[in-house]
Structures are given as C-alpha cells and as structure tokens.
Amino acid sequence: MKKIKIKINEEEKKLIVDALLEKRNKQIREHRPSEPVNEVLLKLLKK
C-alpha cells in the first residue's frame, strides 16, 4: 500500500483526532472491533 503524507496544522489535527475518537467509541458501543481506528489514532498522535 502506498503511503500518503499531508501537512496539517494543530487545529486540523484536533478535528481529525476528535472524529476518530467518536468513531472508536461508536465501534465499541456496537461491539465491533476498534483496532483499525486505534492504529490510525496512534500513528497520528505519535507525531
């Protein structure tokens, strides 16, 4: 899979993290796996 890199500012990063956390919580409520969302969150928060 080809990696795509984009530059985002802190405000955009916060919006993306908030959306991913909301998605993760929904997955957990629906008893669905949240690992894919967790992986993306970890990659985003590492930087």
C-alpha positions in Angstrom: 0.0 0.0 0.0 1.3 3.4 -0.9 1.7 5.9 1.9 0.3 9.4 1.5 1.7 12.2 3.6 -0.1 15.5 4.1 0.7 18.5 6.2 -1.9 19.5 8.7 -1.9 22.3 11.3 -2.8 21.7 15.0 -6.4 22.7 14.6 -6.9 20.2 11.8 -5.2 17.5 13.8 -7.5 18.1 16.7 -10.6 17.8 14.5 -9.3 14.6 13.0 -8.5 13.1 16.4 -11.9 14.1 17.8 -13.6 12.4 14.8 -11.6 9.3 15.2 -12.3 9.1 18.9 -16.0 9.5 18.2 -15.8 6.7 15.6 -13.8 4.5 18.0 -16.4 5.0 20.8 -19.2 4.1 18.3 -17.4 0.9 17.3 -17.0 -0.1 21.0 -20.7 0.6 21.7 -21.7 -1.6 18.8 -19.4 -4.4 19.9 -17.3 -4.0 16.7 -13.5 -4.1 16.5 -11.9 -0.8 17.2 -8.3 -1.8 16.4 -8.2 -0.2 12.9 -9.2 3.1 14.3 -6.8 2.7 17.3 -3.9 2.2 14.8 -4.7 5.4 12.9 -5.0 7.3 16.2 -1.7 6.0 17.4 0.1 7.0 14.1 -1.5 10.4 14.2 -0.7 11.1 17.9 2.9 9.9 17.6 3.8 13.0 15.6 
